[in-house]
């Protein structure tokens, strides 16, 4: 999962990046483990030779959004389109260092970038429709070009109204077409309002609620303070967080917001050699989970041995859960639940 960090210059993108990486950032791309007490408990019980948490990949290498009419450079577009989800960092603190305008207006800055993403996609669709009009294949119902034109004819007026593609109800095939074009407004976006140490003001809180009302993950964070927390010894962090009225560091909130935005759950495989946490799209089948582990496992799929985490937790171990009859054999179409422990029987 590639998380592209975007925003204007001097809004704290790199500071939040380093804070979320908990002091482990190397360069401008780093893997951040997904905090999960369930995984920690499984690892402590199994004591495997190797443990592999689920991760998200943070990218702090995207060119900043520019002020003025041409907000997105070609380099920005190329980089941002490669991301699975965009993390938009918005300035909500007063600073004389911000080069693009003097006043602090989080709603203005957040909405300006959203509008620009919609306009960028609209330009792409208008150019593609112009080319499709000239193709003979577009006139053949059922052809790729015909279906594409029908889809873009439906999307175009929605974009003209300022609505992002992600807000449109698209079927799986239509979503695939949009992914091929890497539309920015089709990507899920998480918004982080970077505040001063005094925390979020009424304007930020109102904008967060507005965004949540339309299904966009948003939260307030003081990136400078979070970077200081990240530099502390892990054993000292809980006490310091509590003194600030925080229950968890920025990395946990950021990862959770990304997970929610992408509609992800986590399933586990618990082995003595490697105990692993795997991200999976909500609603995915056992076969998809098997493919997430390895394509060869999916090809040879026979059955999935499934233990729900609550049953594992109550039993105290995977062996105890098996012995108490909590393991269920499921087929390819079984829908995996968040926290399930899996063992895939296959023909290998």
C-alpha positions as CSV (number, residue, x, y, z in Angstrom):
1,X,0.0,0.0,0.0
2,X,1.7,3.2,-1.2
3,X,0.7,6.3,0.7
4,X,1.7,9.4,-1.1
5,X,2.1,12.5,1.1
6,X,0.9,15.7,-0.7
7,X,0.5,19.3,0.2
8,X,1.9,22.8,-0.2
9,X,5.4,23.7,0.8
10,X,6.2,24.2,4.5
11,X,3.1,22.6,5.8
12,X,4.9,19.9,7.8
13,X,4.8,16.9,5.3
14,X,8.3,15.7,6.1
15,X,7.9,16.3,9.8
16,X,4.7,14.2,9.9
17,X,6.5,11.6,7.8
18,X,9.3,11.3,10.3
19,X,6.9,11.2,13.2
20,X,4.8,8.5,11.6
21,X,7.9,6.4,10.9
22,X,8.7,6.5,14.7
23,X,12.3,7.5,14.1
24,X,12.9,4.7,11.6
25,X,12.6,6.7,8.4
26,X,15.4,6.0,5.8
27,X,15.3,8.4,2.9
28,X,11.9,9.6,1.7
29,X,10.3,6.2,1.4
30,X,9.7,3.9,4.4
31,X,7.6,1.0,5.6
32,X,5.6,1.8,8.8
33,X,4.3,-1.2,10.8
34,X,0.5,-1.3,11.4
35,X,0.1,-1.2,15.2
36,X,-2.1,-4.2,16.3
37,X,-2.3,-5.5,19.8
38,X,-3.8,-8.8,18.4
39,X,-0.7,-9.4,16.4
40,X,1.5,-8.7,19.4
41,X,-0.5,-11.2,21.5
42,X,-0.2,-13.9,18.8
43,X,3.6,-13.3,18.4
44,X,4.1,-13.5,22.2
45,X,2.2,-16.8,22.4
46,X,3.7,-18.5,19.3
47,X,7.2,-17.0,19.7
48,X,8.1,-17.5,16.1
49,X,11.6,-17.2,14.6
50,X,10.4,-14.3,12.6
51,X,7.4,-12.0,12.9
52,X,6.1,-9.8,10.0
53,X,3.5,-7.1,10.8
54,X,1.3,-5.5,8.2
55,X,2.8,-2.3,6.8
56,X,2.0,0.8,4.9
57,X,4.6,2.4,2.6
58,X,4.9,6.2,3.2
59,X,6.2,8.2,0.3
60,X,7.6,11.7,1.1
61,X,9.1,12.1,-2.4
62,X,6.1,13.8,-4.1
63,X,6.8,17.3,-5.4
64,X,4.9,20.0,-3.3
65,X,1.6,21.5,-4.6
66,X,2.3,25.0,-6.1
67,X,0.5,28.2,-5.4
68,X,-1.1,30.1,-8.3
69,X,-2.9,28.8,-11.3
70,X,-0.8,25.8,-12.2
71,X,-0.9,24.0,-8.8
72,X,0.1,20.5,-10.1
73,X,3.4,20.1,-12.0
74,X,3.9,17.2,-14.4
75,X,6.2,15.6,-11.9
76,X,3.6,15.9,-9.1
77,X,1.0,14.2,-11.3
78,X,3.4,11.4,-12.3
79,X,4.3,10.7,-8.6
80,X,0.8,11.2,-7.1
81,X,-0.9,8.9,-9.6
82,X,1.3,6.0,-8.5
83,X,0.0,6.1,-4.9
84,X,-2.8,3.8,-3.7
85,X,-4.0,6.5,-1.2
86,X,-3.1,10.2,-0.8
87,X,-2.3,11.7,2.6
88,X,-3.0,15.5,2.3
89,X,-1.2,17.5,5.0
90,X,-2.8,20.9,5.5
91,X,-1.3,23.8,7.4
92,X,-3.4,24.7,10.5
93,X,-0.7,26.6,12.3
94,X,0.6,30.1,12.1
95,X,4.1,30.4,10.5
96,X,6.1,33.1,8.8
97,X,7.9,30.4,6.8
98,X,4.9,29.4,4.6
99,X,5.8,30.9,1.2
100,X,2.5,30.7,-0.7
101,X,0.3,33.0,1.4
102,X,0.3,34.6,4.8
103,X,-3.1,33.7,6.2
104,X,-4.0,30.4,7.9
105,X,-7.1,28.9,6.2
106,X,-7.2,25.1,6.4
107,X,-10.5,24.8,4.7
108,X,-9.4,26.9,1.8
109,X,-6.1,25.0,1.3
110,X,-7.7,21.5,1.6
111,X,-10.6,22.3,-0.8
112,X,-8.3,24.0,-3.3
113,X,-6.2,20.8,-3.7
114,X,-9.4,18.7,-4.0
115,X,-10.8,21.0,-6.7
116,X,-7.5,20.8,-8.6
117,X,-7.6,17.0,-8.5
118,X,-11.1,17.0,-10.0
119,X,-10.1,19.5,-12.7
120,X,-7.0,17.4,-13.6
121,X,-9.2,14.3,-14.1
122,X,-11.8,16.4,-16.0
123,X,-9.1,17.5,-18.5
124,X,-7.9,13.9,-18.9
125,X,-11.5,12.7,-19.6
126,X,-12.3,15.5,-22.0
127,X,-9.1,14.7,-24.0
128,X,-9.9,11.0,-24.1
129,X,-13.5,11.6,-25.1
130,X,-12.3,13.8,-28.0
131,X,-10.1,10.9,-29.2
132,X,-12.8,8.3,-28.7
133,X,-15.2,10.3,-30.9
134,X,-12.9,9.8,-33.8
135,X,-12.6,6.0,-33.4
136,X,-14.7,3.7,-35.4
137,X,-14.7,1.1,-32.6
138,X,-16.5,3.5,-30.4
139,X,-19.7,3.0,-32.4
140,X,-19.7,-0.8,-31.8
141,X,-21.8,-1.6,-28.7
142,X,-19.9,-3.8,-26.3
143,X,-16.4,-2.8,-27.5
144,X,-13.8,-1.5,-25.1
145,X,-14.0,1.9,-26.7
146,X,-17.8,2.0,-26.6
147,X,-17.9,1.1,-22.9
148,X,-15.2,3.6,-22.1
149,X,-17.1,6.4,-23.8
150,X,-20.3,5.5,-22.0
151,X,-18.5,5.6,-18.7
152,X,-16.7,8.8,-19.3
153,X,-19.9,10.5,-20.6
154,X,-21.4,9.6,-17.2
155,X,-18.3,10.8,-15.2
156,X,-17.8,14.1,-17.0
157,X,-20.8,16.0,-15.8
158,X,-20.2,14.8,-12.2
159,X,-16.7,16.2,-12.3
160,X,-18.0,19.4,-13.8
161,X,-20.1,19.8,-10.7
162,X,-16.9,19.5,-8.6
163,X,-17.6,16.0,-7.3
164,X,-14.6,13.5,-7.2
165,X,-14.8,10.2,-9.0
166,X,-14.5,8.3,-5.7
167,X,-18.0,9.6,-4.8
168,X,-19.5,7.9,-7.9
169,X,-21.0,4.4,-7.6
170,X,-19.0,2.4,-10.0
171,X,-19.0,-1.4,-10.6
172,X,-15.8,-3.4,-10.6
173,X,-15.2,-3.2,-14.3
174,X,-15.7,0.6,-14.3
175,X,-13.3,0.9,-11.3
176,X,-10.7,-1.1,-13.2
177,X,-11.0,1.4,-16.2
178,X,-10.5,4.3,-13.8
179,X,-7.5,2.6,-12.2
180,X,-5.9,2.3,-15.6
181,X,-6.1,6.1,-16.0
182,X,-4.8,6.7,-12.4
183,X,-7.4,9.4,-11.8
184,X,-6.4,11.5,-8.7
185,X,-10.0,12.1,-7.6
186,X,-10.7,8.4,-7.7
187,X,-8.1,7.7,-5.1
188,X,-9.1,7.7,-1.4
189,X,-7.7,10.7,0.4
190,X,-6.8,11.1,4.1
191,X,-6.5,14.6,5.4
192,X,-4.2,15.5,8.2
193,X,-4.6,19.1,9.6
194,X,-1.2,20.0,11.0
195,X,-1.9,22.2,14.0
196,X,0.3,24.1,16.6
197,X,0.8,22.7,20.1
198,X,-2.4,24.3,21.2
199,X,-4.4,21.8,19.1
200,X,-7.2,22.1,16.6
201,X,-9.3,25.2,16.6
202,X,-13.0,25.5,15.8
203,X,-12.3,25.9,12.1
204,X,-10.3,22.7,11.9
205,X,-12.8,20.8,13.9
206,X,-15.6,22.0,11.6
207,X,-13.7,21.0,8.5
208,X,-12.9,17.5,9.9
209,X,-16.6,17.0,10.6
210,X,-17.5,18.2,7.1
211,X,-15.1,15.8,5.5
212,X,-16.2,12.9,7.7
213,X,-19.7,13.6,6.6
214,X,-18.8,12.9,3.0
215,X,-16.8,9.8,3.9
216,X,-13.3,11.3,3.9
217,X,-10.9,10.3,6.7
218,X,-9.6,13.4,8.5
219,X,-7.8,14.1,11.8
220,X,-5.8,16.9,13.5
221,X,-2.2,16.4,14.5
222,X,0.7,18.5,15.7
223,X,3.5,17.0,13.6
224,X,6.3,18.8,15.5
225,X,5.1,17.5,18.8
226,X,4.6,14.0,17.4
227,X,8.2,14.0,16.0
228,X,9.5,14.7,19.5
229,X,7.4,11.8,20.8
230,X,8.7,9.5,18.2
231,X,12.3,10.2,19.3
232,X,11.5,9.0,22.9
233,X,12.2,5.5,24.1
234,X,9.1,3.4,23.4
235,X,8.7,2.7,27.1
236,X,8.5,6.4,27.9
237,X,6.0,7.3,25.2
238,X,2.7,6.2,26.9
239,X,3.3,8.4,29.9
240,X,4.3,11.4,27.8
241,X,1.3,10.9,25.5
242,X,-1.0,10.7,28.5
243,X,0.4,14.0,29.9
244,X,-0.7,15.6,26.6
245,X,-4.1,14.0,26.6
246,X,-3.2,11.6,23.7
247,X,-3.9,7.9,23.8
248,X,-1.6,6.9,20.8
249,X,1.1,8.4,18.6
250,X,0.5,9.9,15.1
251,X,1.6,6.7,13.4
252,X,-1.2,4.7,14.8
253,X,-3.9,7.3,13.9
254,X,-2.4,7.8,10.4
255,X,-2.3,4.0,9.7
256,X,-5.8,3.5,11.0
257,X,-7.1,6.3,8.8
258,X,-5.4,4.8,5.8
259,X,-6.8,1.4,6.6
260,X,-10.3,2.8,6.9
261,X,-9.9,4.8,3.7
262,X,-8.9,1.7,1.7
263,X,-11.5,-0.5,3.4
264,X,-8.8,-2.9,4.7
265,X,-9.0,-5.6,7.4
266,X,-6.1,-7.8,8.8
267,X,-5.9,-11.5,8.9
268,X,-3.1,-13.6,10.5
269,X,-1.0,-16.7,9.7
270,X,0.7,-18.1,12.9
271,X,3.7,-20.3,12.2
272,X,6.7,-21.1,14.2
273,X,9.0,-19.9,11.4
274,X,7.0,-16.8,10.5
275,X,3.9,-15.3,12.1
276,X,2.5,-12.8,9.7
277,X,-0.2,-10.0,9.6
278,X,-1.7,-9.5,6.2
279,X,-3.8,-6.5,4.9
280,X,-6.9,-7.6,2.9
281,X,-9.8,-5.7,1.3
282,X,-13.0,-6.0,3.4
283,X,-15.3,-8.5,1.9
284,X,-12.6,-10.6,0.3
285,X,-12.8,-14.3,0.1
286,X,-10.5,-17.1,1.4
287,X,-9.1,-17.5,-2.1
288,X,-8.1,-13.9,-2.2
289,X,-6.5,-14.2,1.2
290,X,-4.6,-17.2,-0.1
291,X,-3.4,-15.2,-3.1
292,X,-2.3,-12.4,-0.8
293,X,0.0,-14.9,0.9
294,X,1.3,-16.4,-2.4
295,X,-0.2,-17.0,-5.8
296,X,0.9,-20.7,-5.8
297,X,-1.1,-21.2,-2.5
298,X,-4.2,-19.9,-4.2
299,X,-3.7,-22.1,-7.3
300,X,-3.5,-25.2,-5.1
301,X,-6.3,-24.1,-2.7
302,X,-8.2,-27.0,-1.1
303,X,-9.7,-25.6,2.2
304,X,-9.1,-22.7,4.6
305,X,-8.7,-23.6,8.3
306,X,-10.2,-20.5,10.0
307,X,-10.1,-19.5,13.7
308,X,-11.8,-16.3,14.6
309,X,-9.6,-14.1,16.8
310,X,-12.1,-13.9,19.7
311,X,-12.1,-17.7,19.8
312,X,-8.3,-17.8,19.7
313,X,-8.1,-15.1,22.5
314,X,-10.5,-17.1,24.7
315,X,-8.7,-20.4,24.1
316,X,-5.3,-18.9,24.8
317,X,-3.5,-20.6,21.9
318,X,-4.1,-21.8,18.4
319,X,-3.7,-25.5,19.5
320,X,-6.2,-25.0,22.3
321,X,-8.6,-23.3,19.8
322,X,-8.3,-26.3,17.5
323,X,-8.8,-28.8,20.4
324,X,-11.9,-27.0,21.6
325,X,-13.5,-27.2,18.1
326,X,-13.1,-23.6,17.2
327,X,-11.4,-24.3,13.9
328,X,-13.8,-24.2,10.9
329,X,-13.0,-25.5,7.5
330,X,-14.2,-23.1,4.8
331,X,-14.1,-23.1,1.0
332,X,-12.9,-20.6,-1.6
333,X,-15.9,-18.2,-1.4
334,X,-15.8,-17.8,2.4
335,X,-15.6,-14.1,3.4
336,X,-12.6,-13.4,5.7
337,X,-13.4,-11.4,8.9
338,X,-11.0,-8.9,10.5
339,X,-8.7,-10.8,12.9
340,X,-9.2,-14.3,11.5
341,X,-6.3,-16.7,11.8
342,X,-5.8,-18.8,8.7
343,X,-4.1,-21.9,7.5
344,X,-4.6,-22.7,3.9
345,X,-4.6,-26.3,2.9
346,X,-3.3,-26.6,-0.7
347,X,-2.0,-29.1,-3.2
348,X,1.7,-28.0,-3.0
